[in-house]
């Protein structure tokens, strides 16, 4: 399995292009994306790849979490 992690808009088209080239060369490779950039998830899905939105797995955020790190 090949996993791409995207964190910004600039990553989306770049990694989709690479994923398509890999898939064309070897269609047996499973390719997935882990996304830290929600606006790009639709483009990944439309390109035919599975995308995991990291924010769906984080749970409720604690607004005071920065206090734990003296930030």
Secondary structure by P-SEA (a helix, b strand, c coil): cbbbbbccccaaaaaaaaaaaaaaacccbbbbbbcccccaaaaaaaabbbbbccccccccccccccccccc
